[in-house]
Amino acid sequence: MLFDTHVHLNADQYKEDLEEVIQRAIDAGVVHQVVVGFDRPTITKAMELIEKYDFLYAAIGWHPVDAIDATEEDFEWIKKLSQHPKVVAIGETGLDYYWDKSPKEIQQEVFRRQIRLAKELKLPIIIHNRDATEDIVSILKQEQASEVGGIMHCFSGSVETAKECIGMNFYISLGGPVTFKNAKKPKEVATEISLDHLLVETDCPYLTPHPYRGKRNEPSYVSLVADEIARLKGISVEEVRRKTFENACTIFQIHK
């Protein structure tokens, strides 16, 4: 049993063969997936997918790169859609200082609003972080995000930062980069952080794990992430699958 906690099956890359991609995931033992929507088109598609497939759930929010485009209507729309029983998280939200489309101040305000919405709705938060660790940790503390907790999506930070986030009620989610030969930090996190606080994801169609790096990612490849965590920890793959599945069901409040 595997739980891919972060997929983008709502992306254009799957327009031609979505059914085949989903079947390969089922064949690989992927029981549940969370489809992440982060703007109007991807949220709309995510909601359509969770209606069609029993084993798909949605997380909806506004991506920090596009924070400058967020309107009051968008926030109200996300709040309304979040009442759906299969919407299990707010996000992905956070900060992205790599791209300069949205000023930092606007990103931070949009991030804060989504944390407050998550607390109001009692939903966990999925955090996107690129080159913004210090500000993200600071805002999570200021906004008391630990009340709902969440997921540090595709975590690439240090063991020390991982422990700080765990202290705020967040799980550490590892994706394809943990399989990369020179990915020192993800491998250290996989080795040193307790399995009690880890999740697995693909972030497909991006960040494809070895040996498929450079090709389109898909949910079936989440098994390669679990395999590498097991190898690094020196434990069975079955244990990694079981515990990360349980962890995902816990944070998303899925009871089946």
Secondary structure in CASP SS format (residue, H / E / C, confidence):
PFRMAT SS
TARGET T0000
AUTHOR 0000-0000-0000
METHOD secondary structure of the structure
MODEL  1
M C 1.00
L E 1.00
F E 1.00
D E 1.00
T E 1.00
H E 1.00
V E 1.00
H C 1.00
L C 1.00
N C 1.00
A C 1.00
D H 1.00
Q H 1.00
Y H 1.00
K C 1.00
E C 1.00
D C 1.00
L H 1.00
E H 1.00
E H 1.00
V H 1.00
I H 1.00
Q H 1.00
R H 1.00
A H 1.00
I H 1.00
D H 1.00
A C 1.00
G C 1.00
V E 1.00
V E 1.00
H E 1.00
Q E 1.00
V E 1.00
V E 1.00
V E 1.00
G E 1.00
F C 1.00
D C 1.00
R H 1.00
P H 1.00
T H 1.00
I H 1.00
T H 1.00
K H 1.00
A H 1.00
M H 1.00
E H 1.00
L H 1.00
I H 1.00
E H 1.00
K H 1.00
Y C 1.00
D C 1.00
F C 1.00
L E 1.00
Y E 1.00
A E 1.00
A E 1.00
I E 1.00
G C 1.00
W C 1.00
H C 1.00
P H 1.00
V H 1.00
D H 1.00
A H 1.00
I H 1.00
D H 1.00
A C 1.00
T C 1.00
E H 1.00
E H 1.00
D H 1.00
F H 1.00
E H 1.00
W H 1.00
I H 1.00
K H 1.00
K H 1.00
L H 1.00
S C 1.00
Q C 1.00
H C 1.00
P C 1.00
K C 1.00
V E 1.00
V E 1.00
A E 1.00
I E 1.00
G E 1.00
E E 1.00
T E 1.00
G E 1.00
L E 1.00
D E 1.00
Y C 1.00
Y C 1.00
W C 1.00
D C 1.00
K C 1.00
S C 1.00
P C 1.00
K H 1.00
E H 1.00
I H 1.00
Q H 1.00
Q H 1.00
E H 1.00
V H 1.00
F H 1.00
R H 1.00
R H 1.00
Q H 1.00
I H 1.00
R H 1.00
L H 1.00
A H 1.00
K H 1.00
E H 1.00
L H 1.00
K C 1.00
L C 1.00
P C 1.00
I E 1.00
I E 1.00
I E 1.00
H E 1.00
N E 1.00
R E 1.00
D C 1.00
A C 1.00
T H 1.00
E H 1.00
D H 1.00
I H 1.00
V H 1.00
S H 1.00
I H 1.00
L H 1.00
K H 1.00
Q H 1.00
E C 1.00
Q C 1.00
A H 1.00
S H 1.00
E H 1.00
V C 1.00
G C 1.00
G E 1.00
I E 1.00
M E 1.00
H C 1.00
C C 1.00
F C 1.00
S C 1.00
G C 1.00
S C 1.00
V H 1.00
E H 1.00
T H 1.00
A H 1.00
K H 1.00
E H 1.00
C H 1.00
I H 1.00
G C 1.00
M C 1.00
N C 1.00
F E 1.00
Y E 1.00
I E 1.00
S E 1.00
L E 1.00
G C 1.00
G H 1.00
P H 1.00
V H 1.00
T H 1.00
F C 1.00
K C 1.00
N C 1.00
A C 1.00
K H 1.00
K H 1.00
P H 1.00
K H 1.00
E H 1.00
V H 1.00
A H 1.00
T H 1.00
E H 1.00
I C 1.00
S C 1.00
L H 1.00
D H 1.00
H H 1.00
L E 1.00
L E 1.00
V E 1.00
E C 1.00
T C 1.00
D C 1.00
C E 1.00
P C 1.00
Y C 1.00
L C 1.00
T C 1.00
P C 1.00
H C 1.00
P C 1.00
Y C 1.00
R C 1.00
G C 1.00
K C 1.00
R C 1.00
N C 1.00
E C 1.00
P H 1.00
S H 1.00
Y H 1.00
V H 1.00
S H 1.00
L H 1.00
V H 1.00
A H 1.00
D H 1.00
E H 1.00
I H 1.00
A H 1.00
R H 1.00
L H 1.00
K H 1.00
G C 1.00
I C 1.00
S C 1.00
V H 1.00
E H 1.00
E H 1.00
V H 1.00
R H 1.00
R H 1.00
K H 1.00
T H 1.00
F H 1.00
E H 1.00
N H 1.00
A H 1.00
C H 1.00
T H 1.00
I H 1.00
F H 1.00
Q C 1.00
I C 1.00
H C 1.00
K C 1.00
END
